[in-house]
Amino acid sequence: MPSGEYDPDTVEAKWQDQWVREDTYAYDGEAVDPNTVFSIDSPPPTVSGSLHWGHVYGFTLQDFVARFNRMRGDDVFFPFGYDDNGIASERLTEDELGVRHQEYDRREFQRMCREVCQEYEAEFTEKMQNLGISIDWSETYQTISPEVQRISQLSFLDLYEQGREYRQRAPTIWCPECETAISQVETEDDEQPSHFHDIAFEVVEADEGEALPETFTISTTRPELLPACVSVFVHPDDDANQHLVGNHARIPLFGQEVPILADERVDMETGSGVVMCCTFGDQTDIEWYQAHDLDLRIAIDESGTMTDEADEYAGLSADEAREAIVADLDDVGALLDTRAITHTVNVHERCGTSIEFLVAEQWYIKLLDKKDEYLDAGREMDWYPEKMFTRYRNWIEGLQWDWSISRQRSSGIPFPVWYCAECDHAVMAERDQLPVDPLQDEPPVDACPDCGHTAFVPEDDVFDTWATSSLTPLINAGWEWDPESEEMAVERGELYPVNLRPQGHDIISFWLFHTVVKCYEHTGEVPFDSVMINGMVLDENREKMSKSKGNIVAPDEVVAKFPVDAARYWAAGSAVGDDLPYKEKGLRAGEKLLRKLWNASKLVDSLTPDDPVDVDHDDLQELDRWLLASLDDEIETVTARMAAYEFSKARDRLRSFFWHTFCDDYLEIAKQRLREGDDPSAAYTLQVAHRRFLQLFAPFLAHITEELWRDMHGDGSVHRTSWPDPLGLDADVAAGETALSVVSALRRYKSDNQLSMNADLDGVTVYGDVTGFEADIQRVMHVGDLETTDEEPPIESVVTGIDLDYALVGPEFGNTVSEIDAAIETGDYEIVDGTLRVAGVELTDEMFSVEEERRYTGAGEMVEADDAVVIVRN
C-alpha cells in the first residue's frame, strides 16, 4: 500500500536501475512477428559536449511514442547512437586537450578523439538512463565504430558504382576556421554589421567615337576581393550603365584589366547597379565564372589568408587585408564613400565563421538531377505536424549545389580510395577489405588498371559527418553486402523501412533530407513511414538557448530540483513541432499532478480490498457505470491523440478527467459509499478505473505509475501491460455529468454557508436531467427530499451595473462624465434600442457594457451548476 509522502528521488532511481538491469525494454527481433514491430530511428546526439535540455525534450517525446506503442502490443525497437565522427567531436577534443588536429597524424589524433568522446558517451548513457528513457541499451552504436565505418564505406562504393558520386575540382563552400569544405546545408544566415565602400574603377578603353567617363563606381562590402576580380557586370536593362558594356575596367591598386559584361543576374537595386565578379565571393560569382568562361584568380586560401594574387597584402588575414586595402584606396583617391550597413552573411553553422568559396578537389553526391524524386519521396511519408513538409520542400527547391561529402579533417571515416600517381585513376577498395584507411592500408591492386603505373596516392579526406549519420536506418537494419547474391541486402528486414523518424525541425535539411537521399538511392524505398518533428527548447523569454547568451538550462540542475516525471510532464506541454519555453511553472504543475495521483492512489487502496473485486457489469450501480463509460470515452480520445503524436492534448485531457471528474467528484462519492458499508460496485469501479489511469498515465509519468502499479496491481511492469481498450459500457453520460455538477454545487453551498459536508439538507430541487442518479445525490449530500424537473426555472436577468469605456466616453463628453457616473450610481438611466440615455446625453453601445445577474424568483436559494439549476429548499 502506498504510504507517506511520495519520494521521487528514491522511487525514480530504483526503477531506472531495475529497468536497465532487467532489460525491461529489450527488443526481441527473433521472437517477434514482423508485422507487430514498431521501429524508431532515434537521432544519435552529436558528441560535442554535455547532454543539454534539448536532448531531454526530444528524447522524452520519442519515449512517449515508444512506451505507448509497446503497451499497444508492438515490439518496439528504440536504439541509441552516438554521432562521434566529424568536426563537432574533433573540435571538442581540441578544446578539451588544448591541441590542434594538424599537430598529429590522423591515427594518433583519432585515438585522442575516441578517448575524449568515450568519456562524454558514458555520461550521455548515464544521464539518459537517469531520465527513464525506455531505450534498449543493447541496441547502441557509434558512428565512428568499425562496423559503422564499414557501412559508410559500403555506401560510398554502392553510390559510386551507380554513378551517383563524382570527384571534381570546382568552387567549393569553405570554412576558413575549420579549414574544410562544407556543404550548403551546413551554412546559415547571420545578420552582421559591415560597410559599403564606393570604389572608383577606371575605364581603360571605349568604342570608337564614343565618349565615356574615365571612371565608374562599384559598391562592395568586400574590398579584400579586389585582387580576385575577373570581370564587371551590368544588367542588360540598366540603360544608365549600358554604355560600359564591351569595354574593360582596371582594378584599383592591383591593376588587372577585366571585361565589362552584361548579365541579367545583376541586382540593379543594390549599390550603383554595377558589380564586380570575383573568384569567388558568392554563388552568383560562381555562376558568372562558369557561364562566361572567366579567368580564375584565388586571393584567399584555405585558412582565410591572402595569397600571392593579393601582391603586397599576401599573408594578411582577410579581415586585415580589408582594412589595409580600404586605407590604401583612400590614399590613392579611389575610395569615394564608406557607409555602415547591416547585411546577411553566410556562415558555417558549427563555428559562426563567414564562409569563403575556394576551388578544391572534392567528392560529391548528385542531388540536383533528382530534386523532383526526393520531393516525391517526402510526400510518401506522413508528417507530424504536416506543416513541416513545407520546410523539406523549400530546402529541396532552393538547392543550388550537389552534396559535397569530403572533409579536410582528421577525425572521420576515410574514403576507401587510392589514386594512381601517374594518371590519377581512382582505385576503390574491395568490399571484403572494409573498413580501410588508405593512409595505413594498401590498395587492392598492384598496378593501375588504366596505365599500369605501380605508385598510388592515398585519399586523405574523410566523409562529411552527415554522410554517415544519414545511414542510421540501414545501420540499425543490418545493411550489408551479400556475396551470394552479389548485392546489398538488409539483414533485419522488419526494421526497414522505419516506422518513425523523430527529430528536431532544425535538422530537416541536414539529417532528414540526407537520409532520404542515401536510403532511397541504396534501396529504392522511402526510409520512413512517418516523421515526427519537434520544436526547440527556448528560455523563459522565448529565446533560443545558447552558451553565448548564458541561458542554457542543464538537465542535472532540473532533475536535482524537480522529479523526472515532472520534467516528462513539462515536455508534453506544447504541440509537436512548436517551440517550447522552459518554465518552472510547467514543472511545478507536474509535481502537483504526481502528488494528486499518489494521494488518490492511497485513498483508493484504503477503500478497496487487496484482491480484485469481481462484479458483473449488469450489476453496477448507475453512477459507477457512468464513470467507467465516461472513462471509455476518455480512453478513445487519449488513444487517438497519442497515435497522432498530439501529446499535449492527450496529457491535458487525461489530467482534467482524472483530477476533476474522478478525484474531485466520483472519488468523494465512492468514498462515502464505501465508508458507510460494503459496496462491491463502487470498489470494483475504483479498482478498474485506477488501473486504467495508471496505464494511461504511464507514457508520461513513467516512474510513479510503475511504483503504484507494482505495489497495488501486480508484480510485472505497467509498461509491459496492454494499453486499455474501452469496456463497452452503456450509460447516460450527459445525466451523469449533470448529477456530478449538482453534487459539486451543493458542496459549494455547504462550504459557503459554513456547513459540514455531512449536514442534512431538507429539500433540493434540480432543474435538469439527473435520471438514474437521484439516489447518489441524496446519499452523498445528505438530501432528504430531492425533486427533479425538466421545466424552465423561474429566473430573471437583473441589471446590476453599467461599465463605461472611459477611453471613448471621456473625449466625447468631457466634464459631463461625473454627472453620468452619478446618474448611473442612482439608477437614473434607461437603455433604449442599445442606447444608454443618462444625464441628458446618449451613449452608443460601444461606449458601455451592461452587467447582469441571474436571480431566482421562487422559494428557496439558488445554486448554479454547470448543466442545471439547483434550489436548496431548507
N, C-alpha and C positions, 0 to 999 in steps of 0.2 A: 504493500500500500504506500503511495506517495506520502511522505511525512515532512513536516517542517517547511522552511522556505526553499525555493528552487535554488540549487547551487550550480550554476552553469560551468564554472571553472572545473569542478570535479567531474560532472556528467559529460561534458564535451570531450575532455581529454580521454576519459575512459573509453568512449565509443570510437573516437578517432583511432586509438591504438588497436582496439579489437577489430574494427573493420579491416584494417590493413593486415593484422595478424591472421585473421580467419579468411582472408581473400573473399570478403563478402560480395565484392563487385567484379569478380573474375569473369572473363568471357570464356565460354567453353565452346569453341568452334567445332570440335569433333562431334559433340553430342547434340548438336542443335539442328533444327530444321532450317535450311537456308531462307525459307520464306518468313521466318519469325525473327531474323536478325535485324537489329537497328544499329547502323554504324554511324559514328560521328567522326568527322575529320577535324579533330580538335587542333587549334593553332599551336605550333611549337613556339614558346616565347623566345625572343632573341636574347641570347646571353650577353647582355651589355651592362648589367648591374643587378641590383636587388629587385625582388618582386615588388611591383607597385600596385596602387589601388585599382588601376585599370585592368590588370591581370585578374584581380579578385572579382571585379564586376563581371568581366566577360566569362570567366570560368564558372561563376556561380549561375549565370543564365544557362550555360551548357549543362550544368549539373541538374537544373530543374528538368531539362529535356531528358537527360539520362535516367533520372530517378522515376519520372513519370512513365516513360516507355518501358522501363524494367518492370514496374508494377503492372503494366498492361499486358505482360506476358512475353515481351520481346527479350531476346538475348542481346543485351546492349554491349556494343564494342566501343569503349571510351578510353583511348590510349593517351599517352602524354609524351611529347617530344621536346628536345632542347635544340634550338637553332643556334649552333655554336660554330659555324664556319662563316668566315667573311669579315667584312670591315668592322662591324659592331664589336665582335669578340676580339678582333685584333687591336682596336683602339682601347678596349677595356684592359687588355694585357699591357699595352704600352703605358697606360695611365697607372695601373696597379704597380708595375715594376719599374717605372721611370725609364723606359728604354724606347728605342725606335726600331721598327722591324727591319730597316735597311742595315742595321748593325750586325745582323746574324744571318747565317744561311737558313734556307727555308725550313729544313728539317728541325734544326735547333729551335727556331722561333715557334714553329708549330708545337713542339714539345712544351714550350713555355705557355703557349695559349691553352693547351689541354689541361695543364696543372691549374691555371687560374680559373678556367671555365668549370672544372670539376668541383671546385670549392663552391662556386655560385650555384651549380646544378644541384649539389647536395642540399644547399639552403632552399632552393626552389622546391625540391621534393618535400622537405620537412614542412615548409610553410603551406604548401598545397594540401598536405595531409592534415595539417592543423586547422584548415578551413573546412574540412569534412567533404571535400570534393570527391565524388564516387568514381574516381579513376581506377582502372585496372592497372596496378603498378607493375604487373608482369609484362605489360604491353608498352614499353618505353623505348625510345630510340634517340640517338644523337645524329644530327645531320653531318657530323664530321667522322662518324664511326666507319670502319672499313666496309661494313655491309651497305651503308648508305652511299659511301663513295663509289662502290661498285654499281649500284643502281643509277647513280648520277652519270657515271661514265658510260653505262649501257644506254642511257637516254641519249647522250651525245652521239654515240655511234649509230643508234637507230635513226635519229633525225638526219644525220649526215648521209646515211645510205638512202634515205627518202628524198634527198636533195633539198631539205628544209634548212640547211645550215650552209654558211659560206664564210670565207675569210677574205677580208678586203682592207686595203689601205685607203682610208676615207676619212672625211671630217667626223670627229667623234666628240661627244659631250665629255668634258674632262673636269675633274675636281683637283685644283692645284694643291689644296691642303692634304687630301688623302692620296694624291699622286696616282690616280687611277681613272680609267674610263668608267663612266656610269651610264645607266640607261635613262630614257626620258622619264620613266616612272619614278626615278629617284630624285627628281628635281621638284622644287616647289617655288611659288612666287613669294617674294618678300618685299614689302614697301621700305625703301631706303632713301635717305637724303642724298642728294647729288647736286651737280651743277651742269647747266647747259652752257657750253662755250661756243660763241660765234667766232668762226675762224675764216680768214680770207684766203681763198685759193686763187692762184694765178692762172689765167687762160694763156696757153702757150702757142696757139695757132688759131686761125679763123678762116672761114670760107672766103674765097677771093671776092673782093669788092664789098664785103660785109663788115661794118664797124661793130666791134664788140667791146664791152667794158674790159679793163685789164684784169679785174678780179670778180669773183662771186663769193657768196657766203654759204658756209655749211655749219649747221648747229649740231654739236655732238656732246654726249656725256662721257665719251671715251677717247680723249686725245692721245692716250698712250698707244692706240691702234693706228696712228698715222703712218708709222713705218710699214704696216701691213696693208696699207691702202693699195688696191689694184684697179679701181675704177670709180667713176662718179655716175650717179643715176638721176634722171629726171623723168617724171611721169609724162606719158605721151599726150595727156590732156592739159598739161601745165603750159599754157600759152606764154606766161611771163618768162619762163626759163627755157622755152623750146629752142631758142637761138643758140644755146650752149651745146646741144646735141651734135655730135660729129666732130667736135673739137677735142682737145686734150687739156688736162689740168696738171699743173706742177704742184706737188705736195710740199707745203711749207716745212722748213727745217730739214727735210730728208731728200727732197729734190727729184724723186722719181716722177716720171710723166705717165699719166694714166688716161685711158679713153673716157669720154663723157658719152653715156649711152642712155637710151630711153627704155623704160620698163614700167608696166602697169602696177607692179608691186610697191612702188614708191608711195609713201603716205604724204600727200600734199599738205595735210593739216599740221604736220609736225615741223617745227623749226622753219627754215627757209624754203622747204619743199625740195631742196637739192640734198642728196645724201651720198655719203661715201660708202663703198663696199670694201670691207677689209677681210682678210682670210685668217681667222673668222671671228666676227663679233656676235652673230646671232644666226638663227635658222635662215633668215632671208639672205644673208651673205652667202650661205652655202648654196642656196637655190640659184642665186645670180652667178656664182662661181661655176656651177655645173651647166647652167643654161647658156652662158655666154663664153664658155671656154676661156676663162680668165687665168692670169698668172697666179702662182701660189707664193705667198710671202708669209712666213711664220715668224712673228715677232715675240711671242710669249711661249716659253717652253712648259714642260710637264709640271714644274714646281712653281709656276707663276712668275718666272724670272725672264727679263728681256733678253732676247737672243742677239746675235751679231747683226741681224737685219735692222736693229734699233741704233746702229752706229755708236755714238758716244754714250748712249743710255744703256748699252748692253751690261748685264749683270745686276741692274737695279730690279727691285720687285716692281710689279705692275703699278702699285699704288705710288711708289717713289718716283717712277718714271712719269706718271701722270702729273705730279706736282712740278717736276723739273721741266717737262715739255710745255706746260702752261706758262711757266715763268719765262721760258725762252721765246715762246710765241709772242708774249707781251713785249719782250725786249726788241724783237725784230719788227714790231708793229702789225703782226698778223692776228693778234687777239683783239677782236673788235668789242666783245662784251662777254661777261660772265654773270649768270644769274642762278640763284639757288632754286632747286626744284625737289619734289619727291616723286620717285618713279618706281615701277615694279622691276625687280631684278630677279633673275632665275638663279636659285642657289641649290646646293646639294643638301637634301633634307637631313643627312646624317650630321653634318658639321656646320651648316649655315654659310659655307663659303660660296662666293659668287663663282659660277661655272665659267669655263672657257671652252672654246671649240678648237681642238687640235686635230691634225692629221696623224693618224696612227693605224697600225695594222691590228684589226680586231676580228673576233669571231661573232657572227650574227645569226639569229634565227629569223627566218622570214615571217613577217606579220602582215605587211601592207597588202599582199595579194589575196589575203583570206579574211579581210575585215568583215565582210558580209557573213561568212560562215561562222565566225566567232560570235557575231551578234545573234545569229540564229541559235547557236548553242546556248547562249544566255537566255533566250526566250523559252527554251525547253525546260528550264529549271523554275521551280516555284520560289518566289522571292517573298521573304518576310522581313520588313514590310515591302510591299510591292513597289513603292516609290523608289527603292534603292536600285532597281534595274536602270533607272534613268542615269545614275552615275556610271554604271557599267557601260551603257550605250554611249554616253557623252565621251568617255575615255577612248573607246574604240574609234568613234567618229573623228576624234581630234588627233589620232595617231599620225605622226609625220615620219617616224623612224622605224626601221626594223629593230629587233631586240638585241642590243649589244650584250653578250653574255660573258665576255672575257674581262678580267680584272688584273691589274698590275699590283698584286698584293702577295703577302707571304702566307697568310692563313686562309686556306680554302682548299677546294678539291681540284687537283691538277687536271688539265686537259690531257687525254691519253693520246698524244700526238707528238711525232718527231718530223723534222723537215730535212729533206736532202740538202746537204751543204752546197751542192753544185747547182741543182735546178729548182730547189725549193718545193719539190713534190711532197705532199703531206702523206705520212705513213701512220695509219691508225693501229692502235693496239688490238690484239686478238681478244675476243670475249673471255676466253679462259684465263687470260693474264690478269684481268681486272680484280681489284683496283691497282693501278700503276701510278708511279710518279716518274715522268720522263727524265727528271733531274737525277734520279737514282737508278732507274731501270733501263735496260737495253731495249731497243726497238725489236719488233718481231721478225725483221728481215736483216740479212747481212749486206744487201746491196739495194740501191734504189730501183724499184720496178720500172721507172721511166728511163733513167740514164745509166744505171749500173754503178753509180758512184757509191763508195762504201762509208763515207763520213756523214753523220747526221747531227742536226742541231735540235736539242730538246725544246719543246714549248715550255716556257717558264711562267705563263699566265695561269690563273686559276679561274674557276667558274664564279660568276655572279652568285651571291647567296640565293637569290630567288630562283636561279636555275635548278637548285636542289630542293628548296622548300616547296616549290611548285609540284614536286613529285610525291607529296605526302600521301595521297590516296593510293598510289602504286607501291610506296614503301610499306604501308600497312597491309596491303593485299598480297604482298609477296610476289611482285612483278619480277620475272627472271627469264633468262634465255633458256629455252628448251632445246637441247641438242638433237633430240629425236625428231621433233617437228621442224627444227631449224627456224624457229620464230619465237618472239617474245610471248610469254603467257603469264596469266595471273594464277598464282597457286591457291589463294583463298578467294574463290570466286564469289562467295556470299558477301564479301565486304566491298565489292566493286560492281557497279557504281555505288558511291557512298550515299546513305540516306540523307545526311545533313552536313552541310559546311557552315559552321558558325564562325563569325569573325567580326572585327570592327569595320566601320564604314571607311576608316582612313586608309585601309589597305585593299580596297576593292581593285584598284588599278595595279597594285603590287601582286598580292598573293592570289586573289581570286582569278583575275584575268590570266595571269601566267599559268595557273593550274589548269584552267580550261584549255589554254593553248597546248600545253605539254600533253595532258591526258587525252585530249581529242586527237592529236596527231599520232600518239602512240597506240591508241585503242580504237579510234573511230567512234567512241562513245562520249557523251557528255558525262563528266565525272560525278555530278551530284543530282539527286532528285530535287533537293530544296536547299535554299540558302537562308540562313538567319543572320541578319546584320544588326549588331548592337551599336549604340552610340558611344560617346566618350564620357568619362567621368570629369565633371567640372568642379571648381571650388564653389564656395557658398555664394560668390558674386557672379557665377556662371562664366568664369574664365577658365581656359584650358590650364590644367595643372602642368607645371614645368619647374625644373630645378632653378632656372634663372630667375623665375618670379618668386621663388621661395614659398609656393603654395601647395607643395606636394604633401599628400597625406599617406603616411606609411602604414601598411596593414598591421604591423606589430603594435603600433600605438592605438589603433582602433580596437583590436581584439583584447588589448590589455584593459581597456575601459568598458567595452561592451561585449556581451555574448556573441559568439559566432553566428548563432541563429538570428540575432538581432540584425547583424550585417546582411545575412541572407534575406531577411525580410525587407531591408532597405533596398537591396539590389532589384527587387521586383517592383520598384516604385515608379517606373515610367514605361511607356510603350517601347517595345523593341524598335531600335533604330533611332530613338530620340536620345539626346544627351541627358545625363542625369547628374544634377548638382549633389555634391556631398554635403549633407546636412545632418547634424546630430539629432535634429527633431525626428527624422525618419528612423534612426536607430533607437531612440527612446520609445517611439511608438512600437517598435518591435519588442523591446523589453517588456512593455506593458502587456502585449499580447501573450508573451511567454508566461508572465505571472498569472494572467487570466486563465490560460489553458491549464497551468499547474493547479491552481486553486479549484477550478471547476472539476478537474480530474479527481482531486482529493475528495470533493463533495460527492461525486458520482460513486467513488469507491466506498465511501462511508454509508451510502444509501442502498447499495446493492450487495447481494451475496457474492462470495468468492467465485462460485461456479456459475457458468452461464445459465440464465433463465430461459426456459423454452415456453413460448406462448404461441398458440395458433393465431395467425393474423386475423382470422374472423372473430376472435375473442378480444381483440384490442379495443380499448375504450376510444371514443371518438377523438379526443384531444391527442392521444398517443398515435392513433392512425394518421391524424392530420400532421403531426410533427414529422413522422417518417415519410409521409407523402411529400411534404414540403422539402425535406432533405433530398428526396429523389430528384425533385426539380433542380435543386442546387447542384447535385452531382452531375446531372446532364449539362448544366450551364458551365460549371467549372471544367468538366472534361473537354467540352468544345473549346473553351478558352485556352486550355493548356495545349490541346492539339494544334491550335492556330498560333502558338507562341505568344499569346496575349496574357503574359504572366501578371501584369499589374491588375488587369480586370479580374482574373481568376482569384488573385490574393484578396483584393478588396471585397469581392462578392462573398467569398468564403468567410472572411473575418467578420463582416457585417452580420451574416446569418448566425454564425457561432456566438458572437458577442451579445447581440441584441435578442434575436429570436430564441436561441437555445438557452443562453445563460440568464439573461435578464428576465425572460418571460417563462419559457417552458420549465426550466430547471427549478424555478421558485415554486411553480405549481406542483411539479412532481415531488419536490422535497416535502411539501406539506402533506401530500397524499401518502407518501411512504412513512413519514413520521407518525401519522395518525393510525397506521396499521398496515397489514400485509396488502400489497398491491402489485401482483405479478405483471400486470400490463405496463405500469409505469417503470418497474425495474427492468423489464425486457427492453423497453424503448430507450431507457438511459444507456444500457449496455451496448445496444446496437448502434445508437447514434454516436456514442463516444468512440467506439471502434472506428466508425466511418470518418469521424472528424480527424482522428489521428492519421488515418491513411490519406485523407485529402490534404492535410497539412504537411505530410511527410516530405514532399519535394522541397518545400520552403523551409520548414523548421526541422531539419534532419535529426538533430541531437535529442531535443526534448521529446519528440514523438517516439524515438527509439527507446528512451528511458521509460516512458509511460507505457508503451506497448508491452515491453518485456515484463514490466512489473505487474501489469493488470490483465494482459490478454494472452500471453504465450511466451515460449522460450525463443522462438525464431525472431529474425529481424523484421520489423514493419516494412522495411524497404524491399523485402523479398515476398511480401504478401501481394495478393491480387488487388488491383485498383477496384474500388467498389462500383458495382452496377446497381441501377435502380431496383428496388424491391418490387415495384409494380403495384403499390397500394393505391386504392382509390379513396379520396377524401374530399370534402367540401373545403378546398383550400381558402377560398375567399371568406367563408364563415369563420374558419379557424383564425384567420388573421384579424378579423373584426373582434372576435372573442378576446384575443390577447391584447388588442388595443383597449378594450373595455377594462380588462384587469389592470393594465398599466395606468389608465385614467383613474381608476378607483384607488390604486396605490398612491398616486399623486394627491388625490383628495384627502386621504388619511394623513399623509405627510404634511400637507399644507395646514390641516386642522389639528395637528399635533395629536393624532390618534395612533394607537398601536396598530400594527398590521393585523392583529387578531381581534380588533374591536368589531363588534357587531354593527351591521347596517340594516335597519328595519326594512327598508324597501328601496329598490332601484328599478328604474325604467330605462330600457335600452331602445333607442330609435335606430334600428339596424338589424341585419340578419346575423344571428348567432345560433341558428338552429343546430341542435345536437350538442352544443357546448354550454347550455344553461347550467347544468349541474356543476361543471368545473368552475364556472364563475362564482356560483353561490358558495361552493365549498372553500375555495382558496381565499375569497374576500369576505367570507362570513356574512353573506347577504341572506336576510330572512325571506323576503318576498321579491322575486325577480320577474318583472313584466317585460315582454318584448313586443315591438310593433314595427310595422313597415310604413306607418303613416309619417307624414312630414311633421317634425316637431314645431310647436308654437314659438318660433324665433323671429325676431325682427332686428334689422340693422339700425343702429343708432349712431348719429354723427357725434363724435366725442371731441373733435377739434379740427382746426384748419391750419395747415402748414403753408407758409408763404415762401416763394422763391425770391428772396430779397435782392438777388442779382438782377432780377427783372423788375420787381416792384419798386425798388429804391430809385433807379434812374427815371422811372415813369412818373412816380407820384411824389417824390421828394419829401417835403415837410408833412405831407398828409399821412405818412406811414405810421406815425404814432397814433393817430386817430383811428386808422384801420385796425391796428393791433388792439386798441381799447374796445372797439365795437365787436371784434371777434371774441374777445375775452368775455364780454357780457352776453354774447349770443345775438347781438343786434345785427343780423345779416340774413340774406337769403340767397339761395342758388337757383337760378332760373336758366334752363337750357344751357347748362355748363358754364354760365357766367356768374361770378360772385359779386353781388351788389352789397356794398358796405361803405359806410361813412361818406355817402354821396358820390361814390365812384364805382366803376365796374372793372373787375379784373377778369381777363380772359383765362381759359382753362390751363394754359401752360404756366401761369403765374402762381398757381396754388394747387394743393392736393388735399383731399378730404380724408380724415381719419375716421374710421367706422369701427363699431364693436357689435358683435352678435349678442343679443340679450334674450334670455328665455323669459317668456311672459306667463308661463304656467306655474303651478305649485311645485316647490322643491328647488334644489340648487343644481345648476347645470355644470357638468364637467365635460370638456371637449375631449374626444378621442379621434384617432386618425380616420376611421371609417364609420363612426357612429356618434350620436349624441347620447350622453349618459346623464340621467337625472337621479340625484340622490333624494329620496323622499323621507328622510328621518324627521 
